[in-house]
Amino acid sequence: SLSLSLSLSLSQTFDKILIANRGEIACRVIKTCKKMGIKTVAVHSDVDSSAVHVKMADEAICVGPAPTNKSYLNMDAIMNAIRTTGAQAVHPGYGFLSENKEFAKRLNAEGVTFIGPDTHAIQAMGDKIESKLIAKAAKVNTIPGFDGVVKTADEAVQIAQDIGYPVMIKASAGGGGKGMRIAWNEEETREGFRFSSQEAASSFGDDRLLIEKYIDNPRHIEIQVLADKHGNALWLNERECSIQRRNQKVVEEAPSTFLDGETRRAMGEQAVQLAKAVQYSSAGTVEFLVDSGKNFYFLEMNTRLQVEHPITECITGLDLVEQMIRVAKGYHLHLKQEDIPINGWAIESRVYAEDPYKSFGLPSIGRLSQYQEPLNLSKVRVDSGIQEGSDISIYYDPMISKLVTYGASRAEALSRMEEALDNYVIRGVTHNIPLLREIISHPRFISGDISTNFLPEVYPDGFKGHQLDANQRRELLASAAALHVSAQLRSQNVHGPLSPTTSEHTLKQFKTKAHNVSFQCVSRDASGVIVLQFMGTLFRVRVLSRLASQLNSHMPEKVPEDTSSILRSPMPGTVVAVSVKPGDTVAEGQEICVIEAMKMQNSLAAAKQAKVKSVHCKSGETVGEGDLLVELE
């Protein structure tokens, strides 16, 4: 009975935790709180009132309208929610207020525990300039660069020339790939300075910049650290995060195929040195760039739970959220470095509501009319915060879920990922499963020959979907024909109990296995067009009877729009700037306007030299995907 009461006292942490976040990470934290017997409070904006995280929590408080600065970043409203509910601690998730030292200070002032490091570590690691100086002092390898405030484009050019091109220009205050630009010459440095300053100001309210040497063809490998308030710190192995688009991760895995034991230990030990240098406590991540010679350089430290933490949990068997909660309460780590294993292999695909055919993924919005996670498969984990009927809105990150598969070997984890992506049913929004499915089955990815340039190198002309070989083409056509015949038979079967609507719904879920290849029937219409998802990509196949085919040859063809003369918005967003007016002459590649969506600024350029015929948008306007912006003559 003594040992029982001892273990109970050890596991007592908090009675009630407020989760200052939304979506999948809020749901993830609530799951662990439930397991630990802790009551939970969700906060939400008005548009999120029926969101999954709100339903999962024991209590929920509305903290404002949809825009993040009025709700999830609204410290006053969140502090009120804490007082109202009597929450003793706050888990900030990632993004939003997770690395905001003012928020941590305000909690501390009211005697509420911030489940994360103290304000000193957040401040020191949150500033890219200061963090680099601390890293140097802690004998952590760093990249050559300029540590300071850059006031003008001329100054930026001078610094870039001193360091030597190429250089990376980025915001001092933020991670997440926002406000980062690569410049190979003076012109690109000026443009990068302008864009990075604007993005930094709009995303972080802080327009300081850092300019440093750009390591060509690097890998992005990060080390997970875990530290307590008693000076103990561990490294929990690495995560390989090199598959990125616009400096944001797409596919991650643990461990990395590239590291040997010696490099892994050296990186782990340097990460721990850095954590100890700032008296770090909680879970944190030290990101490194690794070149082809296995030289590694400190990039930044994220003083929060990382998006891709599940793959580390899979190979170590640890629950990182549980560890964060225990550390925040003041417990010692009950593990030693030699207790941290690498068991098997885990891979994470970030499933986004994005159009992968536009810049490897521009945000898409809509309602999930059908949604089914592949949880019927073993060794599959899906961290999501949405369900059938959920809306993906313009206000928040377009992530649908994090799909994680694991196995005893990398080959097993990859094969499970292919199966999981093929069995994942998402309808109502455009999603990036076509791109994810191609990445994980690409020979270069399978062999581990990857870098942060993987996507632009493998798809230099942009992503075009899966390219069918002759066998696959035959399988696709045979499946479409089989679907057509089964539908014909069903409609002829007058005795069958199926109404047309039921049969159509069944068809949408129809999957066939041919040589171990999965298909999903996405839609079928009266004109014989069947849309099949095969190898992740949607293919439009038309199946007609001989008579229908003969009649179809008499139908008129629709003439496609001349896209070089018409500029349409590639995504829903806000017009930030319009650089032309009717009558102006523009050169090919000249900026016409800038659209901001999900806090990313996208410059839209002229496809040819021409005169501007008409402008259909103005700065500050909200536009939808496909909306006409500018017409050229």
N, C-alpha and C positions, 0 to 999 in steps of 0.2 A: 504493500500500500504506500510505503514511503517513496518507492521509485515511481509509482503512478502519479502521486501528488507532485513530485519533482518535475516529471515530464509535462504535467498540466501547467505548472507555474512557468515553465520555460516557454510554452507555446502561447501564453497569454500576451497579446500585443495591444490592440485597440478594440474598443466596442463598436466604433462607427467611423468609417472612412468616406470622405467625399472625393469623387473622381472628377477632376477639373478638365474633362475632355469629352469627346464624342466618338461615335463610330466603333471600328473594330477594337481599338486599344482600350476604350472604356469598357467594352464587353469582356475583353481579356483580363483586365484588372478585377472586375466584378467576380469572374469565375474563381480566381484565387481567393478573394475575400470570402466567398461563400464556403469554399473548402476549409478555410481557417476559422469559420464561425463568426465572421465580422459583418456587421450590418453595413449597407452601402447607400450612398446618396448620389444620384445622378444630377448633373446640371444640363440644361438644354436651351436652345433658342426656340422661338415660337414655331418655326417650321419643322423642328425636330421633336415636337411634342409626342408623336407616336413612334419615335425611333426605337430600335431594338434595345439600346443601352438604357433607355428610360423605362422600358417594360421590365428589364432584368433587375433593376435596382429596387431596394426596399422603399426608398423615397425619391422624389424627383422635384426639382425646383427650376422654374423658368427664369433665365438670367438676361433675357432681352430678345430683340428682333434678330433676323437672320444674319446680317453682316457680322463677321467675327469680332470686329472692334467694338460692337455694341452688345455682344453676348459672351462668347468663349474667351475673349480677351478683356472683358469688362470686370476688372478687379473688384470694384465697389460692390457690384451685384453678387459676385462669387463670395466675397467676404460676408455679405448679408446672409447668403444661403448657408454658410458655415455656422453663423451665429444662430440662425433660425432652427437648424437641425441638430445643433450640438455635436457636430462632427469633431473628433479629436485629432484627426490627421487628414492630409490631402495627398492623393497620388495624382501628379499632373500629366501622366502619359508621356507622349512625345509631341513636339510642335507646341502651338499655343503658348501657355505660360511655363512650360517645363524648364526653360533655361532663363527665366526672368528673375533676376536677383531681387527686384523690388517686391515681387509677389512673395518670394521666400522670406524676405525681411518682414513684410506685413503679417504673415502667418506667425512668425517667431514672436513678434510684438504682442500677439493675442494668445500666446501659449499653445498654438496649434502646430503639430508636427508636419513639416514638409518632407514627404517621402522621396528623398533625393539627397544630394550633398549639401554642405552648408554654403552660405552666400559667398564666402571667400573663394571657394573652388569654382562656383558658377561664374563669378566675375573674372577670375584669372584665366579660365579655359574658354570663356565665352568670347573673349577678345582675341582675335587671331594674332594680333601683334604681340600682346602681352604673353599669350600662351607659347609663342615661339621662343621668346626670351627665356621663359621659365624652363621650356624643354631643353634649350641649349645648356642652361645652367645645371640641369639634372642629367647631363651627358646623354641626351637623346638625339639621334641623328636628325638634322634639319636641312631644309632646302635653301639655297642661296636666294636672297630677295631683299626688298626694301621694307623696313619696319617703320611705318610712320603715316602721317596724314598727307594725302595727295590733294592739292587744292585746285589745280587747273590741268587742262589737257596737255599744255606745253610741258608742265612739270612731269606728267605721266610719261610723255614721250622721252624726255631726258633720262628718267629712271630706267625705262625699258631698254634704252640704248646702252646704258651702263651695265645692266645685268646681262644683256645679250638676248636676242629673239630666239625662240618664241617665249612670250611671257603670259602668265595668267593674271588677269585683273579681277579682283573679287572684293565683296563687302567684308569689312573687318568684323561686323557684328553677327553675321548669320551663317548657318550651315544650310543643308538642304539643296545645294546646287543652284540656289537663286542668286542673281547678281554676279555670276561668274562669266567671264569672257576670255577666250584665247586670242592673242594678237601676234601676228607674224611680221608686222611692219608698222610704220608710223600711222598710216591711215586707219588701220584696224585698232591701233592703240587709242586714237582719238575717239573712234566710234565706241570702243569698249569702255572707255572712261565715262562717256555720256550715258550709255545704257546701264552700266553697273551702278553709277551714282543714282540714277532714277529708280532702279529696282531696289537698291539698298534703302533708299529713303521711303519708298512705298511699302516695302515688306517689313523693315526693321525700325523705321523712323530714325535712322542713323546712317549718314552718307559717307563715313570714312572708308577708305579703300586700302588694300594691300596689293603690292605688285611683286610677283616672284617668278623665278625661273620655272618654265613649264617642262616637266620631265616627259619627253616624247615616248609614246607606247608603253605607259606604265600599267602595272596591275594595282588595283585598289584592294588592299588586304587590311582588315581591322582586327584588333585584339579586344576581346571582352574582358573587363576587369571587374572585380568585386572586392569591396573593402569595408571594414567596420570602423566604429568610432574609437577603436583601441589600438590602432596602428597596424592591424593585420590587413594584407592585401594579396589577392590571388589573380592570376590570369587564367581565363577559362577557354584557352585555345583561340583559333582565328576563325574569321569568316571571309570567304573570297567574294568580293562584291564588284568585280571588274565589268560585268555586263551592265552598261549604263546608257541612258540617252539624256542629253542636255544635263550631264553631271548628276542625274538621278538614277538610282539603282533599279534594275528590272528583274534580274535573277541573281540569287545569292546561294552560296553553298558552304558547308562546313564538314570536314576541314577543307583546305585548299590543296589542289593537286600539285601545286608548285613548291610548297615549302618542305624542306627536310627538317628533321628533328632539331638540328643545331640552329637553323635560322628561326624556327618557331620559338625556341627557348630564348634566343637573343631578343626577338621582338617582344615576347611576353615579359621578359625581365625589364626591358626599357619602359614598357607600358606601366609596369608596377612602380618603377623609379619615379615616373612622372606623377602617378597617383599619390605616392607618398610625399612628393615635393609640395603638393597643394593640400596635404592632410585630407585626401579624398575619402569620403565614405558613401556607400551605396553601390549600385551597378553603374558602370560607365563604359565608354568605348573609346579606344585610342586608334585613330585611323592613320594608316601609313600608305605611301606610294612605294611600290617595289619595282625596281627596273629589271631588265633581262638578266643582269648579273647577280640578282638577289640582294642588291644594295637596297636598304629601306630607309625612307625619310618620313619624319613626323609630318602629318597633314593637319589634324586638329583632334581635339578631344570633345566628345559629346557627353555632357554631364547629365545624362538621362537614360531611360530605357530606349534602346534602338528599335526601329521598325522590325528589323530582321532577327530579333532575339530568339524566335522559336527554333531556328536551326541549331543554335548553341544548346538550348534546352534538350533537343532531341539527342545530341551526341554526348551530353554530360549527365543527363538525367536530373538536372536541377530545375527548380521552378524559380526563375529570376525575380518575379514579382514577390513571391513569398520571401526570398532572401532580402529584397529591398525593404519590405515591411518589418522584418525581424531586426535588420540593421538600424532602421529609423527608430525603433523602440529602444535600441541600446544594447542588444545582444551581441556577444562575440560570434565571429564566424565559427561554425563547428567543423570546418573542413581545413585540410592542409593541402599544399600544392600537389603532393604526390597522390592525393585522393581524387584528383580531377582527371577523368578518363577521356579518351576519344573512342566512343563506342559506335561503330558503323559510320554512316554518311547521311547527311540531310541536305535537301535542296528546297529553296523557296522561290516560287514564282509570284510576282506581284500582279494580281489581276485587277486591271483598271478599266473604268468606263472611258475608253480612249479609242480614237481611230488610228490604228497602227500604220495605216497607209499614208498618213500625213506626219512627216517629221518623226517617225517611229512612235507617234502617240500624241495627238492633240485632244484635249478634253471633249467628252461627248456628254450630253445630258439626256434624261428620259426616265421613264418608270419601268421597273422590272416586272414585265407582264408574266414571265415565267422564270423561276429560279430554283435550281436544284443542285446542291453541293454533292461532290462524289464521295460522300462519307460511307457508302456501302463497301468501299474498297478498304483493305487493311493497310496499316502503316501510312495513312493519309490524315493530315490535320488541316482544318480550314479555320483560320481566324477571320471572322467577318463581323460586320455590324449592321447588316442589311438582311432583308428577307423578301419573298415574293410580294410585290405591291409597293416596295420602297421606292422613293424618288432619289435619283442622283441629281443634285442641284448645282447651279453655277457658283454657289457660295462656298463650297468646301472641296477638299481634296477628292478627286474622282475615283479613289480606291474602292473596289468592290470587295476584295478579300486578299489574304495572303494564303496561297495554297502551298502546303509543305508536305513533302513525301520523304520517307527515310527507309533505309535498308541496311543490311550487313555490309554491303559494298556500294560503291558509287554507281556501278552498272544497275544494281537492283533499285536504287533510289531513282535513277533516270527512267528506267522502264516503268516504274510506278507512276512517275510524273506524267509520262506520255499517256498512260491509261487514265489518270485522273483528269487531265486536260480534255481528253476525248469524251469523258463521261460527265463533264461539267455543263449543265444546261443553263444558259443565260439568254433571255429574250427581252427585247424592249429597249436595250441600249447597245450602242456599238461598243465592242470590247476588244482587248488586245490578245485574246487567246491565239489567234492566227500567228502573231509574232512570237509568243512564248513557245508555242508548239514547234516552230521552225528553229528557234535558238537551241532548244534542248536536244533536237535530233540532228543538228548541224555537225559535220565531221570535225570541224575545228573545235567546237565546244566539247564534243565527246572525247577528243584527244587531249583536252586541257590547254590548247593553244589559244589563250585569250588575253586581251588587254582592254583598257577602257575605250580603245578605238574599235572594238570588235564590230559593233553595228555598222558604222560608216565604212569600214573596210570590207565587210561581207556583203553589204548592200549599198554600193557606192551611188546607185541611182535611186535610192530609197527602197523601202520594203514593198515587195510586189505580191506577197502571198506565196503559198506553196506551188511549186512548178511540177506538174504531173509528169511522170515517165509513162511509157506505153502501157505497162502493166496496171499502174494505178488508174490510168484513164479508162481502161477496160473495166476495172472493178467499180469505178464510179458510175459508168454508164449502165453496167449490169444491175447495180443497186437501184439506180433511178428507175430502170425498166421494171424491176421486181416490185418496187413501191407502186408504180403506175398500175401494174396488173392486179396487185392486192387491193388497191382502191377500187378498180373496176369491178372485181369480184364482190367486194363488200357492198357496192352500190346496187349490184344486180341481185344480191341476196335479200329478197323481200321479207324472208322469215326472220332475218336477224333483228335483235332487239336494239341495235345501235341507231341512234338518231344521227343526222348528218353532223351535228356539232360535236357529238361524242366521238364519232369516228375520226373527225378531223383532228381533235385533241390527241387521240391515240396515235395518229400518224406522226404528229410533231415529236412524239417521244420514241418513234420507231428507230431502232438501231439494229444493224446487221453486222455479223462478224464474217469477214472473208479474209483468209490468211492472217488472222489476228489483227485486222484493221477495223476500227470502229467508224460508224457513220452516225450522224444525227440528221433527221429530216426537220428542217427549220420551217419550211412552208411549202404549200402546193396550191396552185390556183387553177381556175377553170380552163385557162388557155394552155394547160399542159406543162407549165413551168414548175419545176421542183427545185427548191434550194436545199442543197445538202452541205453539212459541215463535215469535211473530210481532211484528215491531217491538220486539223485546226482551222483550215481556210474554208470560206463559203464558196461553193460552186453552183452556178445556175445551169441547170440541165433542162432541156425541153423534150418531153416525151409525147409524141402524137401518134394517133392511128394513121394508116396510110391515106385515108380520105381527108382527114384533118390537115395532114401535111400538104396534100395537093392544093387544098383550098387556101392554106396559109400563104402559098407563094403569090397569091393575088393581093395580099395586104400591103398597104403603103409603108415605106420605111420612115422612121423619125430622124430628121437631120440633127446631129449633135450641135450644141452651142459652141461658138468660137471663143474658147477660154482665154486666148491671148488678148482679146479686146475687153474682156469683162473681169473685174476683180470682185470675187465674192468672199465673204468672211469664212475662213476655214473652220471656225469653231464659234460657240457662243461666248460673248465677252463684252467688254466696254471699249469704245474708241477712245484712245488716249491722245492721239495726235493725227491730224490730217495735213499732209505736207504739200498738197497740190490744190489748184482751183481750175475750173473750166477754162480752156484756152491755153493752159501751160503745155509746153512740150517736155516729155519725160524721156530719159534714156533707159535702155534695157537694164534692169537690175536696180534702178533708182527707187528709193523708199517712197511709197505713196501714202501709207498710213500705218499706225501702230495700234494693235489690239491687245488689251490686257485681259487674261483669263487665268483664274486660279493663281493670281499674283505673279504670273510669268508674262513678260512683255514680248510680243511677236511682231517683228517688222515685216510688212507686206510690200513686195516690190513689183515693178512693172515687168511684164513678160517680154515686152518688145519696145522699141523706140516709137513713140506715137504722141499725138495731141490728145489732151484730156477733153472728152466730149461732155461728161457730166459727173458731178460728185453727189452721192446719195446718202452721205453720213456726215456727222459733225462731232467734234470732240465732246466727250462726256455721254454720248448716246450708248444705249445698250443694243447690241445686235445679236441675231441668232445665226446658227450655222447655215451657210448658203445664202445669207442676205446679200443683196447687191450693194457694193460700196462705191465703186468708181467704174465708169465706162470710158474706154479709149476709142478714138476714131479708127 
